Amino acid sequence: MVFFAIVAALFAGYGTAYLASDDVRYLTRAGMEETRILAARRPIAALAAAPGTAPALRSQLRLVLDSRDYAARLGLDAKQTYTTYADVGRDTLLLVLQAAPPDCICPYTWKYPIVGRIPYKGFFDPRAARREAAKLDARGFDTYLRPSGAFSTLGWFNDPLLSTALTRDSVELAATVFHEIAHNTLYVKSATPFNESFASFVGYRSAEQFFGERRDTAGARAAADRWHDEMVLGEFYAALVHRLDSVYASHPDSAGLAASRTAASAWVRQQLSGPVGARFRAYRLGRLPIRPINNARLIGALLYRTRLDLFDRWYQMNGRDVRRSVRALESLMEGAEGDSAYARLKAAVGDSTADPGASSVHMTAEPRRRAPATDN
């Protein structure tokens, strides 16, 4: 009888919390979606071998399995990630929200157990995402909602390959597999720019090595070119953030702030149609040059491209070998947290320069007067 009374009390308490708390409703929806995804998993190997599987899907699944096996050979902690496939039944898995004040490139952050503070929040419910974005808009923040087709549970669950992550671009698909598995291998608490930039490095450099060993020279070259362009974008965004930081530090009034952001947009167009654009090997600019300045979008861009040159220098120091580079970096990052991750990496590669833009990414719950980055 006591047991049933306790259970009843727990359910009553949960029901009250669910009605009263956005956080409880958010976590409940996330838990339900993760449960649904895990329940829909099918073994990739069996699906790839099934006669009823469409040829295009079969080819993609085989590439995923080959990439996953190669990740394990590289010493990445593949675990059971991407050994199964789940069709989520829609084009967009979730929406990711980012926010920042208009006069500061410092991300609004959300705090989570285990992983610490994160400068974004993913929503399986688009309406909830838009409601939270509207609340932040009303408070004067720049906001940015972007779709995401994949995510990592950092090894807590056996992450399946999701239908939303599939692409006919074999290089990008392989890089995605390596990127997500990299998160299982090395994760520094409260250091999102470091973690995502590390995973970007592993994704493209592993893809380059993978296609090279398969004697697919075009694939290897494409992966190398995209990594090159990611580094170019990282430098560009850091320079843009440095310019904006200088403006924001003077605390302009609303008219001055608007004029400065308009001037920064003009500088972006000039750079991307000129010296920066000329350096790209693979990327096409699309609408990027005509987008207005949005600090939240800038943060999103720089999260995946913060000081990529440091990771590449580390790669060169370790014989241009992904396995050696990752193993050595795991040792270097033991016990690191937050900003100490980049400080250790900079010291290890002998870099003493100031970080224009990258050092502006402050992980604060309520933003301070400083600033980050966008998508290509």
Number of C-alpha atoms within 10 A of each C-alpha: 5 7 8 9 10 11 11 12 12 12 12 12 11 13 13 12 14 16 10 11 10 13 11 16 16 17 13 13 15 16 12 13 16 16 11 13 18 17 10 15 19 16 14 21 16 11 18 19 12 11 10 9 13 11 11 9 16 19 14 19 24 16 17 25 19 14 23 24 14 18 26 15 12 21 15 23 18 25 16 14 22 23 21 22 22 21 16 17 10 9 13 17 23 22 22 18 23 28 30 31 25 21 26 26 32 29 32 28 21 16 15 11 6 8 14 17 20 21 27 21 19 20 23 18 15 17 11 15 18 15 11 17 20 14 12 18 16 10 10 13 22 24 22 22 22 14 15 16 16 19 16 17 13 18 17 8 13 18 26 24 26 21 19 18 18 19 14 11 10 18 23 20 21 28 25 24 27 29 25 25 28 27 23 19 18 21 22 22 19 22 25 24 29 26 21 21 23 26 25 24 28 31 27 27 24 27 32 26 22 23 21 16 11 10 11 13 13 13 21 22 18 19 28 20 18 20 24 21 20 25 22 20 27 26 22 21 25 25 16 22 29 21 17 24 21 12 18 21 13 10 13 14 11 11 8 12 18 15 13 18 20 14 12 19 19 16 15 22 16 14 16 19 13 11 10 17 20 10 14 19 15 16 15 10 13 8 8 14 18 13 13 14 23 21 29 30 25 26 33 25 20 28 24 24 30 33 25 24 17 22 25 21 17 23 23 14 14 17 11 15 16 23 20 17 20 23 16 14 21 16 10 14 17 12 11 18 15 18 19 15 22 22 13 15 19 18 11 15 16 11 12 9 7 8 13 18 27 26 18 21 25 22 23 16 15 12 18 17 15 23 31 34 31 23 15 13
